[in-house]
Amino acid sequence: MREGDHGPVDGLLDDVWQTVRTIDSGQVADYIPELAKADPATCGLSLATLDGAVYTAGTLAPFTIQSVSKPY
């Protein structure tokens, strides 16, 4: 499937997004200037598979990955 298709992965990703989008615990990391600019209300998910399929849910926006990039 490609972006825009509606199948089981789209449904599962949307279910996860619906579950987490209203969680508002925690704080924006204001000790990193770029993160301090982040809107904590913005929530989106994107999944890209090795075969080129892309699945999305929620609000997709450019973001800074900071510490999450360390595992890569």
C-alpha positions as CSV (number, residue, x, y, z in Angstrom):
1,M,0.0,0.0,0.0
2,R,1.1,3.5,-0.6
3,E,0.4,6.8,1.2
4,G,-3.4,7.5,1.2
5,D,-4.4,3.9,1.1
6,H,-6.6,2.6,3.9
7,G,-5.8,-0.8,5.2
8,P,-5.1,-2.6,8.4
9,V,-1.8,-0.7,9.1
10,D,-3.6,2.7,8.6
11,G,-6.2,1.6,11.1
12,L,-3.7,0.4,13.7
13,L,-1.6,3.6,13.4
14,D,-4.8,5.7,13.7
15,D,-5.8,3.8,16.8
16,V,-2.4,4.4,18.4
17,W,-2.6,8.1,17.5
18,Q,-6.2,8.4,18.9
19,T,-4.9,6.9,22.2
20,V,-1.9,9.1,22.6
21,R,-2.9,12.4,21.1
22,T,-4.5,13.8,24.3
23,I,-1.8,12.8,26.7
24,D,-0.5,16.1,28.1
25,S,1.8,15.0,30.9
26,G,5.4,16.1,30.9
27,Q,7.0,19.3,29.9
28,V,8.7,20.7,26.8
29,A,12.5,20.5,27.2
30,D,13.2,24.2,27.3
31,Y,16.9,23.8,28.0
32,I,17.4,23.1,24.2
33,P,16.4,26.2,22.3
34,E,14.9,24.3,19.3
35,L,12.8,22.1,21.5
36,A,11.6,25.1,23.5
37,K,9.8,26.2,20.3
38,A,7.9,22.9,20.0
39,D,4.1,23.0,20.3
40,P,3.3,20.3,22.8
41,A,-0.3,20.0,21.3
42,T,1.1,18.7,17.9
43,C,1.0,15.0,17.6
44,G,1.5,12.8,14.5
45,L,2.9,9.5,13.6
46,S,4.5,8.2,10.4
47,L,5.7,4.8,9.5
48,A,7.8,4.0,6.4
49,T,8.4,0.4,5.5
50,L,11.4,-1.0,3.6
51,D,9.3,-1.6,0.5
52,G,8.4,2.1,0.3
53,A,5.0,2.2,1.8
54,V,4.3,5.2,4.0
55,Y,1.5,5.3,6.6
56,T,0.5,8.4,8.6
57,A,-1.9,9.5,11.3
58,G,-2.5,12.9,13.0
59,T,-0.7,16.2,12.4
60,L,2.6,15.8,10.6
61,A,5.0,18.7,11.0
62,P,8.8,19.2,10.7
63,F,10.5,18.5,14.0
64,T,14.0,18.3,15.6
65,I,14.9,14.8,16.6
66,Q,17.6,15.7,19.2
67,S,18.3,12.7,21.5
68,V,16.1,10.3,19.7
69,S,18.7,10.2,16.9
70,K,21.3,8.6,19.2
71,P,20.1,5.1,18.7
72,Y,20.6,5.5,14.9
